Amino acid sequence: MIIPDFAIPPGGRRIVAWAHPTTGVARHCAPTLTQTPFDSIAGLTDLVAAGLVVVATDYPGLGTSGVHPYLVGVSEGRAVLDSIRAVKAIPEARTSDQAAIWGHSQGGHAALWAGQLARAYAPEIQLRGVAVAAPATALGQLLDDDEDTSGGKVLLALALHSWSQLFGYSPANVVRREDIPIIDKAGRDCIDITASALNALQTVGELGNAYLIGDPAKIEPWSAAMARNSPGSSRIGVPIFIAQGNSDNVVDPPVTKAYARNLCRNGETVDYRELEGIDHGMAARKSSSRAVGWMLERFEGRTANGCQFR
């Protein structure tokens, strides 16, 4: 949590909750356990300069006991909303009830789920907007599209490991038996969240191109879990900012754009920004100034109209 040492505005300081990208699924992979926990917060300098309180949570199972529910929407979304509640409970923070959420990659997934859950789970929070960069949305399609890339192997390996531990699913119906120990090893490794791509998880390089014997997006119980944890099942109801690099080989750009268009069809307000030549790792940093400006407009009460694709 970062509280700016500026004059307190009328009504209190507004809050931005940062939802971090994938770091791994092991307990020791929590961002708060790194030597530079603030380095991953895209746009932090601009957020603090604007007088906003910034709060960033580890998700359950990162830094705490138990299995990390990787890409499990309700768990991540509640964790983000709970982080806002936590800072509101600190008298010295002098916060208002207004908040926005900003997330990247897995954190984009968490932010979108937090937006879906906010009205029912945390009605005391006045959510003004949800901003995301390269979010994980249609999980089955993303993992299908990326299964032969290093980044895609990271996401799938971590999901298989987490869900097998969390839900008791056996990966034996989708992964060669000889490769299951590699999946488990990946579950013990961490990713450098300041790196430019998810291929920082070197363990996945041990998996051959034919490590899958079935498509998890089409085989139960994996396919149902992917569908259940993809955002979009309910409305968010506040403006949404989405930034997506068109050189992203981890989160497939057409998948993100299709998700944004579906939001628009469902009556949501969306500002979609395509980032020319930007890969997955840099999506949040390269869009942070736009995202921060957009969040400040929401706090100022400026109306966001309709859907824009730029």
Long-range contacts (C-beta under 8 A, 24 or more apart in sequence): 1-53, 1-54, 1-55, 1-56, 1-86, 1-87, 1-90, 1-93, 2-38, 2-44, 2-47, 2-48, 2-53, 2-54, 2-55, 3-53, 3-92, 3-93, 4-48, 4-49, 4-51, 4-52, 4-53, 6-51, 8-94, 9-51, 11-96, 11-98, 12-94, 12-95, 12-96, 12-97, 13-51, 13-52, 13-53, 13-93, 13-94, 13-95, 13-96, 14-51, 14-52, 14-53, 14-95, 14-96, 14-98, 14-99, 14-100, 14-128, 14-299, 15-52, 15-53, 15-54, 15-55, 15-84, 15-87, 15-88, 15-95, 15-96, 15-98, 15-99, 15-100, 16-47, 16-52, 16-53, 16-54, 16-55, 16-99, 16-100, 16-101, 16-102, 16-295, 17-54, 17-55, 17-56, 17-57, 17-80, 17-81, 17-83, 17-84, 17-99, 17-100, 17-101, 17-102, 17-111, 17-114, 18-42, 18-44, 18-54, 18-55, 18-56, 18-102, 18-103, 18-107, 19-56, 19-57, 19-76, 19-80, 19-101, 19-102, 19-103, 19-104, 19-106, 19-107, 19-108, 19-110, 19-111, 19-114, 20-56, 20-58, 20-103, 20-104, 20-106, 20-107, 20-193, 21-103, 21-104, 21-105, 21-106, 21-107, 21-193, 21-284, 22-70, 22-105, 22-106, 22-154, 22-155, 22-158, 22-191, 22-193, 22-198, 23-62, 23-190, 23-191, 23-193, 24-62, 24-158, 24-187, 24-189, 24-190, 24-191, 24-201, 25-61, 25-62, 25-67, 25-68, 25-70, 25-158, 25-161, 25-162, 25-187, 26-68, 26-187, 26-188, 26-189, 26-190, 27-61, 27-62, 27-63, 27-64, 27-65, 27-68, 28-63, 28-190, 29-62, 29-68, 29-190, 29-191, 30-58, 30-62, 30-63, 30-64, 31-56, 31-58, 31-62, 31-193, 32-58, 32-63, 33-63, 34-193, 36-194, 39-193, 39-194, 40-193, 40-194, 42-102, 42-104, 42-133, 42-284, 42-285, 42-287, 42-288, 42-291, 43-102, 43-284, 43-285, 43-288, 43-289, 43-291, 43-292, 46-288, 46-289, 46-292, 47-292, 50-292, 50-296, 52-295, 53-87, 53-93, 53-95, 55-83, 55-84, 55-86, 55-87, 56-83, 57-82, 57-83, 57-86, 59-110, 67-162, 67-165, 67-166, 68-162, 69-162, 69-166, 70-106, 70-158, 70-159, 70-161, 70-162, 70-163, 71-106, 71-109, 71-136, 71-139, 71-155, 71-159, 71-162, 71-229, 72-162, 72-166, 72-229, 73-109, 73-110, 73-113, 73-116, 73-228, 73-229, 73-230, 73-231, 74-113, 74-117, 76-106, 76-109, 76-110, 76-113, 76-114, 77-110, 77-112, 77-113, 77-114, 77-115, 77-116, 77-117, 77-121, 78-114, 78-117, 78-121, 79-110, 80-110, 80-111, 80-113, 80-114, 81-114, 81-117, 81-118, 81-121, 81-122, 81-125, 82-122, 84-122, 84-125, 85-122, 85-124, 85-125, 88-125, 96-126, 97-124, 97-125, 97-126, 98-126, 98-128, 98-299, 99-125, 99-126, 99-127, 99-128, 100-127, 100-128, 100-129, 100-130, 100-131, 100-295, 100-298, 100-299, 101-127, 101-129, 101-130, 101-131, 102-131, 102-132, 102-291, 102-295, 103-131, 103-132, 103-133, 103-135, 104-132, 104-133, 104-134, 104-135, 104-283, 104-284, 105-133, 105-134, 105-135, 105-136, 105-250, 105-251, 105-280, 105-283, 105-284, 106-136, 107-132, 107-135, 108-132, 108-133, 108-134, 108-135, 108-136, 108-137, 109-135, 109-136, 109-137, 109-231, 111-135, 112-137, 112-231, 112-232, 112-236, 112-240, 113-231, 115-236, 115-237, 115-238, 115-240, 116-231, 116-233, 116-234, 116-235, 116-236, 118-236, 118-238, 119-237, 127-238, 128-238, 128-239, 128-295, 128-298, 128-299, 129-238, 129-239, 129-240, 129-241, 129-294, 129-295, 129-298, 129-304, 130-236, 130-238, 130-239, 130-240, 130-241, 131-240, 131-241, 131-242, 131-243, 131-291, 131-294, 131-295, 132-240, 132-241, 132-242, 132-243, 133-242, 133-243, 133-244, 133-283, 133-284, 133-287, 133-288, 133-291, 134-243, 134-244, 134-245, 134-248, 134-250, 134-251, 134-256, 134-280, 134-283, 134-284, 135-231, 135-242, 135-251, 135-256, 135-259, 136-251, 137-230, 137-231, 137-232, 137-251, 137-255, 137-256, 137-259, 138-230, 138-232, 138-255, 138-258, 138-259, 139-217, 139-226, 139-227, 139-229, 139-230, 140-216, 140-217, 140-218, 140-223, 140-226, 140-227, 140-230, 141-217, 141-252, 141-255, 142-251, 142-252, 142-255, 143-216, 143-217, 143-226, 144-215, 144-217, 145-252, 145-255, 146-249, 146-250, 146-252, 147-212, 148-209, 149-249, 149-250, 150-197, 150-198, 150-199, 150-204, 150-205, 151-197, 151-198, 151-199, 151-249, 151-250, 151-280, 152-250, 153-204, 153-207, 154-186, 154-191, 154-198, 154-199, 154-201, 154-204, 154-250, 155-198, 155-250, 156-216, 157-182, 157-183, 157-186, 157-187, 157-201, 157-203, 157-204, 157-207, 158-186, 158-187, 159-216, 160-216, 160-222, 161-186, 161-187, 162-187, 163-222, 163-225, 167-221, 167-225, 169-221, 169-222, 169-225, 173-213, 173-214, 173-219, 174-212, 174-213, 174-214, 174-215, 174-216, 174-219, 174-222, 175-211, 175-212, 175-213, 176-210, 176-211, 176-212, 176-213, 179-207, 179-208, 179-211, 182-206, 182-207, 182-211, 195-281, 196-279, 196-281, 196-282, 197-250, 197-279, 197-280, 197-281, 198-250, 198-280, 198-281, 231-259, 232-259, 232-262, 232-263, 235-266, 235-267, 235-268, 236-263, 236-268, 237-268, 238-269, 238-298, 239-269, 239-270, 239-271, 239-298, 239-304, 240-268, 240-269, 240-270, 240-271, 241-270, 241-271, 241-273, 241-290, 241-291, 241-294, 241-295, 242-270, 242-271, 242-272, 242-273, 243-273, 243-275, 243-283, 243-284, 243-286, 243-287, 243-290, 243-291, 244-272, 244-273, 244-274, 244-275, 244-283, 245-274, 245-275, 245-277, 245-278, 245-279, 245-280, 245-282, 245-283, 245-286, 246-274, 246-275, 246-276, 246-277, 246-278, 247-277, 247-278, 247-279, 248-278, 248-279, 248-280, 248-283, 249-279, 249-280, 250-279, 250-280, 251-280, 257-309, 260-307, 260-309, 261-307, 263-307, 264-306, 264-307, 268-307, 269-304, 269-305, 269-306, 269-307, 270-307, 270-308, 271-304, 271-307, 271-308, 271-310, 272-307, 272-308, 272-309, 272-310, 273-310, 274-309, 274-310
